[in-house]
Amino acid sequence: MHKIVSTEQIARTMYADAKEKQANLQTLLEQETARLREDIFQRADREIAQAEQDEIARADKAIAALDADLSAKMEESRKFFAANSAQYVEKLYDTVVNADA
């Protein structure tokens, strides 16, 4: 009979240990899940910040190219006007004078 009681006590101790390990495992899994989740969010934040920086740099480069193109076209227009300004003034004069006629 003593052996049955002893075996039952050992079984209860093993069951209690298993329950404690199961609870600890659940806590460990929750902690690891939270850590992995935080790591993923931090990585995503870094990637988003990098993408924003890349997009700003791309936009700045595109704007600079558009500005350079506009400046070149403005200079070309100035030169063309300067070369033909006498004709423009004459045509404008004729339009104003002939408008009254």
VENMO-V590376 format. One record per backbone hydrogen bond with DSSP energy under -1.0 kcal/mol. NH is the residue of the N-H (numbers start at 1). CO is the residue of the C=O. If there is no record, write none. Layout:
# VENMO-V590376
NH&CO ; NH&CO
This chain:
# VENMO-V590376
5&1 ; 6&2 ; 7&3 ; 8&4 ; 9&5 ; 10&6 ; 11&7 ; 12&8 ; 13&9 ; 14&10 ; 15&11 ; 16&12 ; 17&13 ; 18&14 ; 19&15 ; 20&16 ; 21&17 ; 22&18 ; 23&19 ; 24&20 ; 25&21 ; 26&22 ; 27&23 ; 28&24 ; 29&25 ; 30&26 ; 31&27 ; 32&28 ; 33&29 ; 34&30 ; 35&31 ; 36&32 ; 37&33 ; 38&34 ; 39&35 ; 40&36 ; 41&37 ; 42&38 ; 43&39 ; 44&40 ; 45&41 ; 46&42 ; 47&43 ; 48&44 ; 49&45 ; 50&46 ; 51&47 ; 52&48 ; 53&49 ; 54&50 ; 55&51 ; 56&52 ; 57&53 ; 58&54 ; 59&55 ; 60&56 ; 61&57 ; 62&58 ; 63&59 ; 64&60 ; 65&61 ; 66&62 ; 67&63 ; 68&64 ; 69&65 ; 70&66 ; 71&67 ; 72&68 ; 73&69 ; 74&70 ; 75&71 ; 76&72 ; 77&73 ; 78&74 ; 79&75 ; 80&76 ; 81&77 ; 82&78 ; 83&79 ; 84&80 ; 88&84 ; 89&85 ; 90&86 ; 91&87 ; 92&88 ; 93&89 ; 94&90 ; 95&91 ; 96&92 ; 97&93 ; 98&94
